[in-house]
Amino acid sequence: MRRFLFPLLLLLATVLRAQEYDVLVYGATPSGIAAAIAAARDGERVLLVEPSRRIGGMMTNGLSHTDIRTLEGMNGAYLDFARRVVAYYTATYGADSPQVRDSFHGIQFEPKIALATFEKMLAEQPKIVVQKEWYLDGTKSSSNGDGEGPATSKAVEIALFFDGDGAYHSVAAHYFIDATYEGDLAGCARAAYRVGREAGSEFGESLAPDEADDQLQAFNFRLSMTKNPANRVPVAEPPGYLRDEFVDLLALLLDGRIHGVFSMKPTELIKAQGPLPNDKYDINDMSKGLVRLSLPGENDGWPEGESGFAARVVQHGAIAPFSRTGLRQSRDRVFDEHLRWDVGLIYFLQNDEAVPPKFREEAREWGWCKDEFLESSHLPMELYVREGRRVTGEYVFTEKDTDCAPDDARTVLHKDAIAMGDYGPNCHGTSHQGSRFGGHHTGEFYKTVAPYQIPFGVLVPKGFENLLVTCAVSSSHVGYCALRLEPIWMSLGEAAGHAAHLARRKHGILQTVSIPKIQELLHAEGGATIYVSDVLPGSPDFAVVQWWGTAGGLHGLAPTPAKPGQRGQNLFSQYYETFPGHAAELDKPLDTDLATRWQKLAGDLGVDAALLPKADGKTTRGAWLRAAWAGRPS
């Protein structure tokens, strides 16, 4: 029936054209929010569509202990968010309060505060319209082919949504941004994508398997819990709970291999990250632990549904309807299975009389946070989707993009970078061997690397003129594992918002957008395209140093350390002092060898050589760079 109804809906939607925007962003994840804000600040009319009831993605659904390595890596939209978090806790509790201390520069936060912060950021932009509980049902694309041969490029024209009441909404836009974790809009538009892992030989990746497969990085919930009796809610038995699934845990508890329940140590059962402000914790999968919250293999049906992605193209220029029923059913099944396991494990530990008292009593000290997720029984509404589709774009980011450049502390240079990251490739596993109690995940890795740049091409699906993808970006499985962090996704979203604006202003396609112009807009707002440890957003020299470093001027200042990717001293958890060998050292005198190299680069960039000072032993790097900045072409 639906195959006949759909063309009628499309015809009606095309005729009425009820809504039209400059930019449509699908997915109010942190990345989607950053994209919408960037485009709106640039003057675009933006529709931000979120299929769930809650904006903010995982950062408002339990992921409260954010994944960065260093404070110096914070920049752009994510830094704006973090500063607002600190400002809230400072205004509410005082600058010297435990809440401000536990927020750790805004990196740690309560889910409800993250939600309020994102809502405020959006409310400040009158050009953004937000629609929640709108579900993607199809897209209409056109191509510049003649209808007989293969089209050389495509453009998305219309997205069709249905809401919770079953009403349809047709939206036309000049540019579309897919900010979903799964790449749903790109998939519906029939952009090329991959699901699973490439063989190591395809991109020369040491962390990839010998043979390609369909395995995904494992999912789990990021649960919000507390030990504070005044704000603690008991853990109820989850739907479908089966005691028999957990009884094999008893042997581990009795033989001494498990020392406790909640901790950051792999000898404990469940990772409790924090404390967050107001005595809360971010509960996560224990990397390389004997028992895991993550369930690799149980998430295989999430990206495309049980039988693969079922969108279809009827004919040239026609709409591609999303197989909403099968896909949602598959995702509901995966969601329920993970909820039953993650919550069931905690419930078993707290309530089963066979659990040794030492462990049962410790587990009972914990409960859900009474003041979080009031509309969903104090449980997050989203599952932590660590990997879904990955589009095939103008550039494919791989493990090699996190390697050090030859004889350099820095990673390989990308002059077309629109973001940077400092976390490194990390994967919680893609399969499991043995029992869930004492077995081990396979495909798990955590690689130490230096900060890396991310080129613009990862955002642009091949063959599309007006579609950007900010989470399900173009990358190998291993490369994606270095990009799948919320701060990075926010940076990519911010860049996509600016790119859409620049393309629309020129009435052009994304492939012809000026990347230096994107970089200029990013740098002006504190967005980094290269990691510089001693010139941070807010510095009057930030834009200067970012421009010069992205052009290659900071490569070669420090050699590769004995341990590539060497970090500074550990602060706590995954947070470290700054990476060595990544400072600009602007107060340092400019030596003649470096001056020679910099003068050549300045010439390549069109800088007026007459304005450049001599390396006389007194001229500092900073003074020289400021002169080069002043002499750059307008």
N, C-alpha and C positions, 0 to 999 in steps of 0.2 A: 504493500500500500504506500509506504513512504517513498519508494522510488518514483511513483507517479505524482505524489503530493509535492515533492521537493521542487521540480521545475516550476510549478505554479507559485510556490512561495518565492522562488527566485525572481520570476517575472513580476510579481507584485512588488517585491523589494526594490527591483531595479527601476520600476516606473515611479514609485513613490520617493525613493531616495530620502527617507525620513531623517537621516542624520548624516552629517558630513563633517570631517575634521581634517586638520592638516596632518596630524600624526595620531595613529591608533597604537596603543601599547597594550598587549595582551599578557596579563600576569602582573599583579601588584606585589611581586616579590620585592625585596630591597633593590634589586637590579632594575625592575620595572619602575619603581618609584623614582629612582635616580634618573632613569631615562626620561620619564615624564617631566620631572622638575627641570632638567637641563633644557629640554625642548621648549617648555613653557617660558622659562626665563629668557630664551632667545626670541620669544614672541609668537610661538606656534600655538594653535588651538589643539589641545590634546584630550583624547578620551582614553582613560585608564580603566581597563576592564579586568575584574578579578572574579574567577569562577566560584570562589569560596565565600564564606561570610566574613572573613577576617583578612585584612591587608597585612603585608609585612613578611609573608612567607615564613621561613624557619626562624627568623629573628624575633618574631612575635609568637612563635609556637614551640618555645623551649630551648632553642639554640641561643643561649645567653652568655656563653663563654666563647668569644669570637676567635676565629682562627687567623691570627697574624703571628709573626715571629718577633717583630721589633716595633717599638713605638715610632721609630723613625720611618717605618713603612706606612703609617697611617696618612691618608691624603684624600683630597677631593670630597665626594659625597659622604663616604664613610666617616671621614674625620669630622665633617659637619654634624653628622648624627651623633658621634661619640661626644663631641663638645656639648651638644644639647643635653645629653644624658647627664654629664657632669654638672651642667648648669641647673638641671632639675634637682638633683640630689643636694647641691650646694644651697639652693634657695629654700628647699624644704626642710633640710636637717642641719645645715651649717657646714662651713668649709672644712672644719676639723672633725666631722662626724664619721662614725664607722661606715655609714652608707657611701660617703664619698670615697673613703679609703677602699672599700670593697668593690666599688665600680671600676677601679684601676684605670683611670683616664678615660672612662666611658666604654671600655672594652667589655665589661661585665655589667649586666643590667637585668632587671626583672622583666618578664615578657609583657606585662601590662604597661610598663613604662616605655618599652620599645614601641608598643602599639600607639600609645599616646604621642610619642615623639614623631613617628611617621605621619600620624594623622595631622599633627600641627604643621609639619613640613609641607604637606599637600594643601592644607587649608590656606597657606600663605600665597598660593599660586592661583589667582582667579581664572587663568586660562585652562586649568585642568578640571575636567569632569570625571568623577569616579563612579563606576557602576559595579556593584558587588552582586554575586550570584547570577552572573551572566555566563552561560556556557557556550563555548564555540561549537557551531553546528555545520559550518561550511565556509568556503572561500570561493570567490570568483576571480580568476586571473585572465589576463590577456597576454598575447605574445606578439613579437614583431615579425614572426614568420608569415608565410603566405597561406598557411593552412594545409599545404601539401608536403613540404619538407620539414625537417626538424627546426624548431624555433631557436634563434640564437639567444634570446633573452625573454624573460617573463616579468610581468608586473602584477602584483596583487591589487585588485580594484575594490572589492567588497568583502567584508566579513559578516557572516550571519550568525546571530546568537539567539538562544532562547533563555528565558529567565525562569525563576522558580514557579511562576504561575503558568508556564507553558506558552507565554507570548513570545513572538519572534521580533527581532530587532536587526535591521540591516544598517550597516555602517560603511560608508565610503571614506577613504582617506588617501592622501597623497603618498604617505609613507607608513609602513607597518613595522612594529618592533615586537618580536616574540621574546618575552622575558619570563616564560614559564621554565620550570626546571626540566621539563620533559621535551621541550621543543614542539609543543602541540600545534601551534599556528604554522610553523614551518612545515611540519609533517602534513598537515591538512592541505597546504598550498602545493604539496608535491615537490618540495625541495629535496634534493638528494641528501641522505643521511645514513649513518651507521648505528648499529646497536651491537655491543659486544667488544671483544678484544682483537686487535690485529696481531699477526705473527711478528715476532721480533725482526725477521728479515725484511719486512715491508718498509720500515723506516729506520732500521738499524738501532733498535731500542733494547737496552740490556734488561729492562724490567718487564718486557713483553714476553708472552709465552712462545714456545717453539711453533705452535700451530694456532691459527685464528680460531675463535670460538664465539659463542653467543653469551658468555658470562658477563654479568654486571657487578659493579661494586655493591656490597651489601647495604641494606637499609636498616634503620631502627628508629624508635621514637627517642626524642630528646625530652625527657620527663622533668617536670619542675617539682622538687620536693623540699621539705624542711623538717628540722628536728624541734622547732619551736612549738610547744604544746598549744600556745594561744592562736596559732595560725595553721594548725595541722589537722588534716582530714584523713580518716582511716582509709586504707586501700581496700576497696571492695573486690569481691570475686568477679573476674571479667567474664563476659558472655562466652560460653563454650569451654570454660575451664575444665581441664581433665587432670586430676591428680597424677595419674599414671605417667603423664609426660614428664614429670619432675622428680619422680622417686629415685632415679639413678643419680641425682645430685647428692643424695645422702652419703654415698660412698666417698665422694670427694670431701665432704664436710668432716667425715670421721677419720680419714687417713692422714690428715695433717697438711695436705697440699693447699688448702684454702685457709687463710688466717683470719678473715673477716668478711663483712658484707659490702660496706660502702667505703671507698677510698680511691686514691689515685694510683695505688700500687697494683701491679699485675697479679700479686698473690691474693688479692681480694676479688670479690665477685663482680661488683658493679662500680663503674667509674663515677665518682661524685665530684664534679668540677665546681670550684668555688672556694670560700663562700661568696655568693652574690650579695648585693645589698639586701638588708632585712632578713638575714639568716636563711636564704634560699640556696639551692644547689641545682646545677644543670646535670642531669643524670644521663650518662652516655655509655656506649659500647666500650668495653675494656679491651684495648688493643692487645693482641697476642695473649689474651687471657684464656684460662681453662674453661670458662663459661662465657658465652657472648649474648648480648642483646640483639646483635645483628644476625640475620638469617640469610646468608647467601644462597641463591638458588630459588628461594621462596618469592623473590621479587621479579622473576623473569617475565611474568605477564604484565608488568606495570607499563613499560613504554608504549607498547603497541596493542596490548590485549592478548588473550590466550592464543589466538590463531594469526597473529600478525596484524599490522596496521591495515585497516579496511577502507580507507578513503579511496574514491575512484574519480577519474576524470571522464565525464560523459562525452564531451566533444570539445573542439577548439573553442576557447572562451567561456566554457560552461563552468558551473560551480562544482567544487569537489566537496561533497557532504562528508562530514565526520561521522564515523561509526560510533555514535555516542553511547548506545546501549551496551554493546559488547565491551567497549573499552572501560566504561564506568563500572560495569560488573566485575571485570578483571581487577580493576584497581580497588574496588571495595573488598574483594576477596583477599588481596594482598594486605590491605590496611588491617582488616579484621584479624588475619593470621598473626601479624606482627604485634597488634595490640594484645591479643590473647597470650602470646608468648612473653612479651616484655612485662606486662602487668601480672600475668600469671606467675612468673618467676618470683616477683616480689611478694605476691600474695601467699605463695607456698612457703617462702622463708618466714613470713610473719605468723602464719596460722597453723601450719601442719605440726601435729604433736610429735612426729618422728624427727623433726629438725632438732639437732642438739640445742639445749637452752642457750648456750653462749651466742649462737648465731640468731636464734629466734628472738632473743631479747634485744640484740643490737638492731635487727631489722625492724622491730616494733617501735623503735625510737623515731622512725621516719614515716612521713605521710605526705599526701598531696598538699599543695598550698591552698588554703581556704579562699584567698583573694585572687586566685588565678583561674582562668578558663571557667568562669561561672556558668556559661551557656553549654558546656560540654563535660559536666561532672568532674571538673578540675583536671581534665586531660587535654593535651594538645589536639588541635584539629587537623594537623598535618603530620604525615609520616616523613622522616628525613630521607628524601630521595637524593642519594649521592650521585646517581648517574642515570640518564635516560637515553634519548637520542643524542647524537652528535652530528650536526649538519656537515656537509662537505662544502667548504667555503673557498674563497679566493686564496686563503693560506691555511695550511694544516699545521697546528702547533703540536710538536712532538717532544719526547724526552730530550732530544738534542738541543732544543731551545733553552734548556736549563743548564746546559754544559758551559763551563768557563771558556771564554775566548782564548786563543793560543797565548800562553805566557801572560795571563791577565787574571786579576782577582775577579773581574766582572764577567758576566755571562756574555754569550754572543750578542753582537749589536744588532738592533732593529731600528733603523732610522724612521720607520713608519709606525713606531710604537704609539699606542693610544692609552696604555695602562701598564702597570708593573705589579709584580707580586714578590713576596719574600718567604712564602711558606714551604714550597717544594712539593714534589710529587708524593702523594700519600694515598694508600688504598687500604680499606678495612677488610679486604678479602673478597673473592669472587666465587668461591666454592668452599665446601667443608668436607673433611675426611674424618671418619670415626664418629664416635658418639658426640652428642651435643654437650656432654659433660666429660671433659678430658680430651676430646678430639681437638682438631685445629683447623683454622681457616687456611685455604691456599689462595695464591694470588695476592697475598698481603705484602705491602712494602711501605717503607718510610725513608725517603732518600733526602740526605742533607745536600742542599745546593745553595749557591749564592743568589741574590735577588735577580729576577729575570724580567725582560720586557715582553710585551704582548702586542703583536702587530695588528693593524686595522683589519686585515683580510680575514681574521678569524670570525668577524662579525657578519660577513657578507656571504650568504649562500651563493654558490656558483649558478649563474644563469638568471639571477633575479636583480632587477633594477631598483626596487624600492622596499626590499625586505631586509631587516637586520635581526640578528639573533644574539642575545646577550648572555644567556646561561648555557644553553645546549650548543655551545660554540664549536667551530671547526677545529678538530683536534683528534689525535689518536687517543686510545684509552689511557695510556700512560701520560700523555700530555695533558689530557683533561684532568687527571688527578692532581695536577699542579695549578689548575685554574678554577677548581670547583669550590672556592671559598667565598663566603658572602662579601667580604671587603673587595675582593677582585671583581666579583660580579657587579657590585655597585659601580666600580670604576668603568667597567665595560658598558654598563647601562648609561652612565653619564656621557661617555664618548658617543654612544649610539644616538642619544638625544641631540647632541650637537651636530652629528653627521646628517641626521634627518633635516635639521634646520638649514644647514649649508646647502644641501642638495635641493631643497624646495626653493630656497632663495634664488638659486641659479636655474631653476626649472630643469634640473639635470638628474642624472642617474647616480647611484651611490659609487659606481666604479670611477667616476670622474671628480668626486669630491676632493678638495684640497686637504690633504692630511696635515700639512703645516698649519692650516687654519683651524682644524680640529684641535691640534696640539696647543695652539695659541689660546683658544677658548678654555681648554682644560687648565692650562698653567695659570691663567688669570683668576681661576676659581680655586686654586690650590690643588689641582689634580696633577699627579706625577706620572711621567712617562719613562722615568729612569730613577733608580734608587740612589739618593745622595744623602749621606748620613748626617752631614753638618750644615745643610742649607734646607730648612724645612718650610712648609707652607706658612705664610705670614711674614717670612723674611723678605726684605725689599729686593734681595737678589734671587728669590726663588725662580721667577720666570726666566731670568738670565741664565741661571745654571741649568735649568731643565732644558732650555733651548739648546745650549751648548753641549750638554751631556747626551741628549738624544741625537744630536748630529755626529757624535763620536768623540767629542773633545775630552771626555773623562776616561775613556778607555786607555789602557797602557800606563796609568799613573801608579799602579801597584801590581807586583807580580802575583802569579797564582800561589796561594799559600800551600804549605806542605799538605794540608788536608783541604782539598777543594770544597768551597762552600762553607768554610769555617765560620762559626758564629761567635758572638761575644759571650760573656758569662751568662749563665742561666739566672733569670730573675725568679721565676717560679713557673710550674706547669710548662707550657710550650713557649713561654715568653723569654726573650733573651735581650741582652745589651746589643748594641748596633754591630752590624757586620764589619769586620776590619777591612781596610783597603778600599772603602767606598766613600771617602771624604773628598770634598773639593779643595779644602785647605786654602781658602781665599786669601788669607793673610800671609801666606807663604810667598817669598820672592819668586818671580818667574825666571827660571834658568834658561839659558840660551837654547839648549836642545829642545825643551818643551816649546819655547817661543817659536822656533822654526817650524815645528809640527803644527802649532796652533795657527801660525800665519798662513800656512798652506790651506788649512781647513777654512779659515776666514775667507780666503780668496774663492774657494769652492762655493761658499755660501753667499758670495756677492758683497761682502763687507768692504766698506771704503778703507783701503789700506792706509790712507793718509791720516786717519784718525787713530791708528793703533800706536800705542807707546812702545818704546824700545825696551828690551830686556837689559836694563843697566844695573841690575843688582838691587835696585830700590823699588822698581815697579812690582807690585804684588800681582798674583793671579787674579784677584778680585778686580783690581783697577784695570787690568788689561781686558778682562771679560766685559766689564761695564762699558769700556770704550768700544769693544766689538759690537755690543748690543746697540749702542747708540748709532753705529755706522752700518747696521744691517739694512737691506733694501726695504723700503716701505711697502 
